[in-house]
């Protein structure tokens, strides 16, 4: 979605709205357009305390290190341009 140009902010906001509709418990976003995802979820009614936004993948993995508990289920959705495979690798214990 990074390549969407002028459509990117609205498209990312729509993703945030789907988070709440799909009963996701917490939303963690990263990067420039990630803020649009967070805003979309909050605007659609997701409690603000269940939404966190970071600027870098390293900030996300630091948060996850403190936040995750055994049995948690995580969905990582991102553009390859965001290099979020580093988060997936962290979650698999490869980092």
Backbone as CSV, one residue per row, in Angstrom:
resi,resn,N_x,N_y,N_z,CA_x,CA_y,CA_z,C_x,C_y,C_z
1,UNK,0.817,-1.201,0.000,0.000,0.000,0.000,0.858,1.261,0.000
2,UNK,2.161,1.101,0.236,3.039,2.263,0.194,3.030,2.930,-1.177
3,UNK,2.799,2.138,-2.198,2.872,2.624,-3.565,1.570,3.247,-4.058
4,UNK,0.617,3.470,-3.198,-0.702,3.936,-3.609,-0.787,5.440,-3.846
5,UNK,0.261,6.150,-3.521,0.248,7.589,-3.756,-0.815,8.293,-2.934
6,UNK,-1.595,9.125,-3.598,-2.593,9.943,-2.901,-3.679,9.116,-2.203
7,UNK,-3.847,7.875,-2.597,-4.860,7.012,-1.997,-4.383,6.382,-0.682
8,UNK,-3.096,6.412,-0.428,-2.518,5.704,0.714,-3.108,6.096,2.069
9,UNK,-3.229,7.378,2.405,-3.753,7.702,3.738,-5.151,7.118,3.992
10,UNK,-6.053,7.294,3.035,-7.428,6.796,3.196,-7.460,5.266,3.225
11,UNK,-6.664,4.622,2.378,-6.638,3.159,2.346,-6.135,2.603,3.677
12,UNK,-5.115,3.220,4.247,-4.602,2.777,5.537,-5.633,3.013,6.649
13,UNK,-6.342,4.115,6.579,-7.404,4.385,7.558,-8.481,3.300,7.498
14,UNK,-8.823,2.874,6.298,-9.826,1.811,6.126,-9.349,0.496,6.741
15,UNK,-8.070,0.200,6.638,-7.516,-0.997,7.284,-7.747,-0.907,8.786
16,UNK,-7.526,0.262,9.363,-7.753,0.453,10.797,-9.192,0.191,11.197
17,UNK,-10.113,0.600,10.364,-11.531,0.354,10.656,-11.851,-1.135,10.640
18,UNK,-11.197,-1.874,9.768,-11.407,-3.321,9.699,-10.862,-4.038,10.933
19,UNK,-9.859,-3.469,11.564,-9.294,-4.068,12.778,-10.383,-4.227,13.829
20,UNK,-11.120,-3.186,14.083,-12.191,-3.247,15.082,-13.313,-4.179,14.621
21,UNK,-13.685,-4.086,13.376,-14.767,-4.931,12.848,-14.439,-6.415,12.953
22,UNK,-13.165,-6.735,12.937,-12.731,-8.130,13.015,-12.325,-8.557,14.413
23,UNK,-12.698,-7.743,15.389,-12.541,-8.069,16.815,-11.090,-8.329,17.222
24,UNK,-10.177,-7.539,16.670,-8.776,-7.605,17.066,-8.660,-6.913,18.425
25,UNK,-7.949,-7.517,19.364,-7.862,-6.972,20.719,-6.953,-5.755,20.839
26,UNK,-5.807,-5.793,20.179,-4.838,-4.697,20.250,-4.308,-4.414,18.852
27,UNK,-3.961,-3.162,18.613,-3.399,-2.767,17.331,-2.066,-2.062,17.572
28,UNK,-1.035,-2.560,16.919,0.287,-1.954,16.991,0.653,-1.552,15.573
29,UNK,0.884,-0.278,15.353,1.231,0.193,14.019,2.630,0.793,14.024
30,UNK,3.197,0.859,12.823,4.557,1.393,12.692,4.654,2.188,11.392
31,UNK,5.431,3.243,11.427,5.726,4.005,10.222,4.745,5.120,9.933
32,UNK,5.062,5.813,8.844,4.326,7.008,8.456,2.834,6.745,8.269
33,UNK,2.480,5.778,7.441,1.071,5.489,7.190,0.430,4.654,8.291
34,UNK,1.244,4.044,9.131,0.698,3.302,10.261,-0.169,4.166,11.148
35,UNK,0.174,5.434,11.233,-0.623,6.366,12.041,-2.042,6.465,11.486
36,UNK,-2.194,6.373,10.158,-3.525,6.394,9.562,-4.326,5.150,9.955
37,UNK,-3.649,4.010,10.036,-4.323,2.789,10.478,-4.813,2.964,11.909
38,UNK,-3.941,3.464,12.772,-4.308,3.691,14.174,-5.486,4.658,14.271
39,UNK,-5.430,5.739,13.529,-6.516,6.723,13.565,-7.833,6.132,13.085
40,UNK,-7.787,5.316,12.028,-9.007,4.688,11.530,-9.646,3.786,12.570
41,UNK,-8.822,3.024,13.276,-9.352,2.133,14.314,-9.978,2.935,15.454
42,UNK,-9.298,3.979,15.884,-9.816,4.806,16.980,-11.091,5.525,16.554
43,UNK,-11.109,6.070,15.345,-12.304,6.757,14.842,-13.500,5.817,14.761
44,UNK,-13.236,4.537,14.511,-14.321,3.563,14.394,-14.740,2.989,15.748
45,UNK,-14.049,3.410,16.826,-14.483,3.009,18.156,-13.539,2.136,18.947
46,UNK,-12.375,1.816,18.408,-11.417,1.015,19.171,-10.886,1.882,20.311
47,UNK,-10.846,1.344,21.535,-10.341,2.125,22.664,-8.888,2.566,22.422
48,UNK,-8.621,3.834,22.658,-7.306,4.400,22.395,-6.199,3.696,23.168
49,UNK,-6.524,3.179,24.350,-5.509,2.493,25.150,-5.131,1.127,24.570
50,UNK,-5.849,0.675,23.553,-5.527,-0.600,22.898,-4.855,-0.390,21.545
51,UNK,-4.455,0.841,21.280,-3.800,1.189,20.025,-2.475,1.869,20.347
52,UNK,-1.380,1.336,19.803,-0.077,1.973,19.983,0.587,2.144,18.619
53,UNK,1.338,3.211,18.493,2.006,3.516,17.227,3.478,3.790,17.486
54,UNK,4.328,3.241,16.617,5.769,3.457,16.709,6.307,3.908,15.355
55,UNK,7.489,4.491,15.380,8.120,4.981,14.161,9.049,3.950,13.529
56,UNK,9.555,3.004,14.337,10.513,2.027,13.811,10.140,0.602,14.225
57,UNK,10.643,-0.358,13.457,10.436,-1.767,13.777,11.122,-2.139,15.089
58,UNK,12.271,-1.535,15.363,12.968,-1.808,16.626,12.130,-1.383,17.829
59,UNK,11.419,-0.268,17.700,10.531,0.162,18.785,9.412,-0.857,18.992
60,UNK,8.908,-1.407,17.895,7.842,-2.413,17.989,8.348,-3.663,18.699
61,UNK,9.511,-4.170,18.295,10.010,-5.394,18.929,10.317,-5.159,20.404
62,UNK,10.781,-3.972,20.756,10.998,-3.652,22.170,9.696,-3.685,22.947
63,UNK,8.636,-3.135,22.356,7.317,-3.170,22.980,6.822,-4.607,23.114
64,UNK,6.942,-5.384,22.030,6.472,-6.765,22.056,7.198,-7.586,23.115
65,UNK,8.464,-7.291,23.308,9.253,-7.985,24.322,8.626,-7.838,25.713
66,UNK,8.053,-6.700,25.970,7.411,-6.437,27.269,5.936,-6.834,27.293
67,UNK,5.287,-6.840,26.139,3.833,-6.962,26.049,3.327,-8.394,25.860
68,UNK,4.008,-9.169,25.031,3.506,-10.497,24.658,3.514,-11.484,25.811
69,UNK,2.517,-12.352,25.799,2.395,-13.439,26.772,2.235,-14.749,26.010
70,UNK,2.575,-15.836,26.640,2.421,-17.158,26.021,0.981,-17.337,25.549
71,UNK,0.824,-17.856,24.338,-0.503,-18.118,23.788,-1.083,-16.976,22.974
72,UNK,-0.418,-15.806,22.952,-0.917,-14.690,22.157,-0.822,-15.027,20.670
73,UNK,-1.757,-14.527,19.909,-1.778,-14.710,18.462,-1.499,-13.347,17.824
74,UNK,-0.536,-13.313,16.910,-0.101,-12.060,16.305,-0.282,-12.129,14.789
75,UNK,-0.842,-11.065,14.203,-0.934,-10.918,12.759,-0.016,-9.756,12.379
76,UNK,0.931,-10.022,11.491,1.811,-8.970,10.988,1.394,-8.713,9.551
77,UNK,0.931,-7.493,9.285,0.512,-7.115,7.935,1.302,-5.877,7.558
78,UNK,2.006,-5.946,6.436,2.772,-4.783,6.016,3.265,-4.916,4.596
79,UNK,3.681,-3.806,4.074,4.342,-3.758,2.783,5.773,-4.251,2.949
80,UNK,6.304,-4.887,1.922,7.713,-5.299,1.963,8.617,-4.086,2.139
81,UNK,8.164,-2.949,1.664,8.942,-1.727,1.794,9.180,-1.315,3.231
82,UNK,8.361,-1.801,4.148,8.507,-1.481,5.572,9.480,-2.424,6.268
83,UNK,9.919,-3.455,5.568,10.865,-4.443,6.121,10.368,-5.051,7.448
84,UNK,9.080,-5.281,7.517,8.509,-5.820,8.746,8.777,-7.299,8.936
85,UNK,9.485,-7.902,7.968,9.920,-9.274,8.206,10.843,-9.320,9.430
86,UNK,11.448,-8.187,9.772,12.272,-8.162,10.986,11.423,-8.423,12.227
87,UNK,10.175,-7.982,12.202,9.265,-8.250,13.323,8.864,-9.715,13.313
88,UNK,8.541,-10.259,12.139,8.199,-11.679,12.043,9.360,-12.549,12.496
89,UNK,10.585,-12.186,12.075,11.765,-12.942,12.494,11.946,-12.867,14.008
90,UNK,11.715,-11.704,14.577,11.791,-11.547,16.037,10.785,-12.475,16.717
91,UNK,9.556,-12.494,16.200,8.507,-13.325,16.806,8.824,-14.813,16.708
92,UNK,9.542,-15.215,15.652,9.925,-16.621,15.484,11.211,-16.933,16.234
93,UNK,11.810,-15.926,16.867,13.043,-16.147,17.615,14.275,-16.172,16.752
94,UNK,14.189,-15.611,15.551,15.323,-15.634,14.635,16.217,-14.417,14.758
95,UNK,15.878,-13.477,15.575,16.678,-12.264,15.682,17.561,-12.293,16.896
